């Protein structure tokens, strides 16, 4: 027993290290998403800045041309005024026409400034809404501390596979020792709950709902009265399903005392268990 405890200590250390790596990887995805959003938002701001500055530059160039033309007109008028009164009066109609044909004073264009609210309006909320496209909510994940030693769980605890060799895990009280089973990480004691299970890659499968107190040691787990399950290409207890399925939808109405299984692809009902209440 001391040896088992020492192995358990090592397993706890391994669990913590692996979980920490997973946490860092998940947060790195969020950090990268936020960095990309920040860069995209700032890039859009800089593009508008360049566009608005170019527009004002063109306005300034146009104004400089008008100032230069007006300066030439003023110089010509000064030269004419230096001439005799007769020459000045003779050229006066032409001079007036030149002055009157000058361009009007430039005006500040509408929308010349940066549209600040476009970037700051509900910035955090908009980023949060976009973030929902990269995250996925899973209503049920598996508890690795309950998995039989022949079962291998994915890092995100949503999938499992069978191994021909035992995994180096402790024989803790929560773990199945004979049945190739694993439980969800959280149980329910009220309400209505629904989740889908992908089964198309499995040659055989059993899935269902059980009570938390159901015995996990030994090979009687699937045959107890506290287990409601359906099975495919597997003998034993539970409702037998004959058709090939890609996914199975489980719908639990805890307060209503019903557990239903259906095919979400074809919207076909498979079976419903009803627990009568005394």
ZINORDA-V574297 format. One record per pair of residues at least 4 apart in sequence whose C-alpha atoms are under 7 Angstrom apart, sorted by the first residue. I is the first residue (numbers start at 1). J is the second residue. Records with the same first field share a line. If there is no record, write none. Layout:
I: J, J
This chain:
1: 5
2: 6
3: 7
4: 8
5: 9
6: 10
7: 11
8: 12, 170
9: 13
10: 14
11: 15, 169
12: 16
13: 17
14: 18
15: 19
16: 20
17: 21
18: 22
19: 23
20: 24
21: 25
22: 26
23: 27
24: 28
25: 29
26: 30
27: 31
28: 32
29: 33
30: 34
31: 35
32: 36
33: 37
34: 38
35: 39
36: 40
37: 41
38: 42
39: 43
40: 44
41: 45, 119
42: 46
43: 47
44: 48
45: 49
46: 50
47: 51
48: 52, 114
49: 53, 114
50: 54
51: 55
52: 56, 112, 113
53: 57
54: 58
55: 59
56: 60
57: 61
58: 62
59: 63
60: 64
61: 65
62: 66
63: 67, 106
64: 68
65: 69
66: 70
67: 71
68: 72
69: 73
70: 74
71: 75
72: 76
73: 77
74: 78
75: 79
76: 80
77: 81
78: 82
79: 83
80: 88
81: 88
83: 87, 88
84: 88
85: 89
86: 90
87: 91
88: 92
91: 95
92: 96
93: 97
94: 98
95: 99
96: 100
97: 101
98: 102
116: 120
117: 121
119: 123
122: 126
123: 127
124: 128
125: 129
126: 130
127: 131
128: 132
131: 135
139: 195
140: 184
141: 157, 158, 184, 185
142: 157, 158, 182, 183, 184, 185
143: 147, 182, 183, 184, 185
144: 153
145: 174, 175
146: 174, 175, 176, 182, 183
147: 151, 175, 176, 181, 182
148: 175, 176, 177, 179, 180, 181, 182
149: 166, 167, 169
150: 162, 163, 164, 165, 166, 167, 180
151: 160, 161, 162, 163, 180
152: 160, 161, 162, 163
153: 157, 159, 160, 161
154: 158, 159, 160
171: 175
174: 216
175: 216
176: 181, 216, 217
177: 217, 218
178: 217, 218, 219
179: 219
189: 254
190: 254, 255
191: 253, 254, 255
192: 252, 253, 254
193: 251, 252, 253
194: 250, 251, 252
195: 249, 250, 251
196: 247, 248, 249, 250
197: 247, 248, 249
198: 246, 247, 248
199: 245, 246, 247
200: 245, 246, 247
204: 232, 233, 234
205: 231, 232, 234
206: 229, 230, 231, 232
207: 229, 230, 231
208: 228, 229, 230
209: 227, 228, 229
210: 214, 226, 227, 228
211: 226
214: 221, 226
215: 221
216: 221
220: 224
222: 227, 237
223: 227, 237
228: 238
229: 238, 239
230: 238, 239, 240, 241
231: 238, 239, 240, 241
232: 240, 241, 242
247: 263, 264
248: 261, 262, 263, 264
249: 261, 262, 263, 264
250: 260, 261, 262
251: 259, 260, 261
252: 258, 259, 260
253: 257, 258, 259
254: 258
257: 274, 275, 276
258: 272, 273, 274, 275
259: 272, 273, 274
260: 271, 272, 273
261: 269, 270, 271, 272
262: 267, 268, 269, 270, 271
263: 267, 268, 269, 270
264: 268
